[in-house]
Amino acid sequence: MAELTEQLRRLITGARFVLFDFDGPICRLFAGHSSERVAAEQVRLLEQWGLHGLLTPEEQVATDPHVVLRAVDSRHPDSDLVIELEKRLTSEELKAVDSAYPTPYVDPLIRTWHAKGARLAIATNNSPVVAARYLDTRGLVDCFAPHIYGRTQDLSLLKPNPHCLKRALSAMGAESSGALMVGDTPTDFEAAQRADVPFLGYARHEKREEELRKAGAAEVVTSLEPVLRILRQ
């Protein structure tokens, strides 16, 4: 435990620029607005448009709307179909903001990191408009603005592509070695690796921790409380 704490301390205290994924480390966006229902609605729309065959059997029962969106984009990139699906997903994400549930300890963690002089940014596959809307409801948007980077209509730039991380680093004038990515998925970890940014994994359940460690993440916490404690010390 002492060794883990020391490794965490070095990661956290050495970070002058902190890039947060949004849905996961900061909140459960679809806590009260089912992501499964949103994905199912995307599949139903494709059926109505006679395009159900674009999806594999596994994609047709996906519980993550991004899976469906990526699948369609991989077969019809930059099409009106992709633009329409992305627009509808953004609309559903905006509806989800009202019932999104904050990740325990993250609000004071963000305020403490910001107060200690770290520059903060959002690097997410969600809509940047949605992330900004949620942060505003928590009184946190000023800790990040204007550095909120997320999904664009070019879906090839979604993580694990490091595009949004590199945009954040460039805009803040940050060296990757002085930054830290806080994420909760293997794609976050891969994007951080490709951007040469140190990574701290957050896993709210055992399965996610296993996924992150299997992907290669060395530092994973199941609560943000020890991160906050280290900063306060």
C-alpha positions in Angstrom: 0.0 0.0 0.0 2.8 2.4 0.8 4.4 1.8 -2.6 1.1 2.4 -4.3 0.6 5.6 -2.4 4.0 6.9 -3.3 3.4 6.2 -7.0 0.1 8.0 -6.8 1.7 10.9 -5.0 4.4 11.3 -7.7 1.7 11.2 -10.4 -0.6 13.7 -8.7 1.9 16.2 -7.3 3.9 16.2 -10.6 0.9 17.1 -12.7 0.7 20.8 -13.8 -1.9 20.1 -16.4 -4.7 17.7 -15.8 -6.9 16.3 -18.5 -10.2 14.7 -17.4 -12.4 12.4 -19.3 -16.0 13.5 -18.7 -18.4 10.6 -18.4 -17.0 8.5 -15.7 -14.3 10.4 -13.8 -16.5 13.6 -13.5 -20.1 12.1 -13.5 -22.3 9.3 -14.6 -23.9 11.1 -17.4 -26.6 8.5 -18.1 -27.3 7.7 -14.4 -31.0 8.6 -14.8 -31.3 8.6 -18.6 -30.5 5.2 -19.9 -27.6 4.9 -22.4 -29.1 1.5 -23.3 -32.3 3.1 -24.4 -30.4 5.7 -26.5 -28.4 3.0 -28.3 -31.6 1.0 -28.9 -33.2 4.1 -30.4 -30.3 4.6 -32.8 -30.8 1.0 -33.9 -34.5 1.5 -34.4 -33.8 4.6 -36.5 -31.5 2.6 -38.8 -34.3 0.0 -39.1 -36.8 2.7 -40.1 -34.4 4.0 -42.7 -33.8 0.5 -44.1 -30.2 0.5 -42.9 -30.3 -2.1 -40.2 -27.9 -4.2 -42.2 -25.1 -1.7 -41.5 -24.7 -3.2 -38.0 -23.3 -6.6 -37.0 -25.5 -8.7 -34.6 -23.3 -7.6 -31.7 -23.6 -3.9 -32.6 -27.4 -4.2 -32.9 -27.6 -5.1 -29.2 -24.9 -2.6 -28.0 -25.6 -0.7 -24.8 -23.2 2.2 -25.7 -24.5 4.7 -28.2 -20.9 5.4 -29.3 -20.6 1.8 -30.5 -23.5 2.3 -33.0 -22.2 5.7 -34.0 -18.7 4.4 -34.7 -20.0 1.5 -36.6 -22.1 3.6 -39.0 -19.2 6.1 -39.4 -16.8 3.3 -40.2 -19.0 2.2 -43.1 -20.4 5.6 -44.2 -17.8 8.2 -43.0 -18.7 11.9 -43.2 -22.2 11.1 -44.5 -25.5 12.9 -43.7 -26.5 9.7 -41.8 -23.6 10.1 -39.4 -24.2 13.8 -39.0 -27.9 13.1 -38.1 -27.0 10.3 -35.6 -24.4 12.5 -34.0 -26.8 15.3 -33.7 -29.4 13.1 -32.1 -26.9 11.7 -29.6 -25.9 15.2 -28.6 -29.6 15.9 -27.9 -29.9 12.8 -25.8 -26.7 13.7 -23.9 -28.1 17.2 -23.2 -31.3 15.6 -21.8 -29.2 13.4 -19.5 -27.4 16.3 -17.9 -30.4 17.0 -15.6 -30.2 13.6 -14.0 -26.4 13.0 -14.2 -24.8 11.9 -11.0 -21.5 13.4 -9.8 -18.6 11.1 -9.2 -17.9 11.0 -5.5 -15.2 13.4 -4.4 -14.7 14.9 -7.9 -16.2 18.3 -7.2 -13.8 19.2 -4.3 -11.0 17.4 -6.2 -11.4 19.7 -9.2 -11.6 22.8 -7.0 -8.6 21.8 -5.0 -6.4 21.0 -8.1 -7.5 24.3 -9.7 -6.8 26.3 -6.5 -3.3 24.8 -6.3 -2.6 26.2 -9.7 -3.0 23.2 -12.0 -4.5 24.0 -15.4 -7.5 21.7 -16.1 -9.1 20.5 -19.4 -11.8 18.1 -20.5 -10.9 15.6 -23.2 -14.0 13.5 -23.9 -15.8 11.5 -26.5 -19.0 13.3 -25.4 -20.2 16.5 -26.9 -18.2 19.5 -25.5 -21.5 21.4 -25.2 -22.8 18.7 -22.9 -19.7 18.7 -20.8 -19.8 22.5 -20.4 -23.5 22.4 -19.6 -23.0 19.8 -16.8 -19.9 21.6 -15.3 -22.0 24.9 -15.3 -24.7 23.2 -13.2 -22.0 22.2 -10.6 -20.3 25.6 -10.6 -17.2 24.1 -12.1 -17.1 25.4 -15.6 -14.6 28.3 -14.7 -12.1 25.7 -13.5 -11.9 24.4 -17.1 -13.0 27.1 -19.5 -12.1 27.4 -22.3 -10.4 24.1 -22.4 -13.3 21.7 -23.0 -12.6 19.4 -26.0 -14.9 16.7 -27.2 -16.7 15.0 -30.0 -16.7 16.6 -33.4 -18.5 15.5 -36.6 -15.2 13.8 -37.6 -15.7 10.6 -35.6 -12.4 9.2 -36.6 -10.9 11.6 -34.0 -12.7 10.0 -31.1 -10.5 8.3 -28.4 -8.4 6.2 -28.6 -7.3 8.7 -31.2 -5.3 11.3 -29.0 -6.7 14.3 -31.0 -8.6 15.9 -28.1 -5.7 15.4 -25.7 -3.3 17.0 -28.1 -5.7 19.9 -28.7 -5.8 20.5 -24.9 -2.1 20.3 -24.5 -1.4 22.6 -27.4 -4.0 25.2 -26.3 -2.6 25.2 -22.7 1.0 25.3 -23.9 1.7 22.1 -22.0 4.4 19.5 -22.3 3.0 16.0 -22.2 5.4 15.0 -19.4 4.0 17.6 -17.1 0.4 16.5 -17.7 -1.9 13.8 -16.4 -4.9 12.1 -18.0 -7.6 10.9 -15.6 -9.8 8.4 -17.5 -12.0 5.3 -16.9 -11.7 3.3 -20.1 -9.1 1.4 -22.0 -9.6 3.9 -24.9 -8.7 6.7 -22.5 -5.5 4.9 -21.6 -4.6 4.2 -25.2 -5.2 7.9 -26.1 -3.0 9.0 -23.2 -0.2 6.6 -24.3 -0.4 7.8 -27.9 -0.1 11.4 -26.6 2.7 10.5 -24.2 0.7 11.6 -21.2 0.9 9.8 -17.8 -2.4 8.1 -16.9 -4.4 7.6 -13.8 -7.3 5.2 -14.1 -10.6 5.6 -12.2 -12.7 2.4 -11.9 -16.0 2.5 -10.0 -16.4 -1.2 -10.2 -14.3 -4.3 -10.3 -14.9 -5.2 -13.9 -13.7 -1.7 -15.1 -10.6 -2.0 -12.9 -9.8 -5.4 -14.6 -10.3 -3.8 -18.0 -8.0 -1.0 -17.3 -5.3 -3.2 -15.8 -5.6 -5.6 -18.7 -5.1 -2.7 -21.1 -1.9 -1.9 -19.3 -2.8 0.9 -16.9 -0.5 0.7 -13.9 -2.2 3.2 -11.6 -5.9 2.7 -11.0 -8.0 3.9 -8.1 -11.5 2.8 -7.2 -12.2 6.1 -5.5 -11.0 9.6 -6.0 -10.8 10.2 -2.3 -7.1 9.2 -2.0 -6.3 11.6 -4.9 -8.0 14.4 -3.1 -6.3 13.5 0.2 -2.8 13.6 -1.5 -3.6 17.1 -2.9 -4.8 18.4 0.4 -1.6 17.1 2.1 
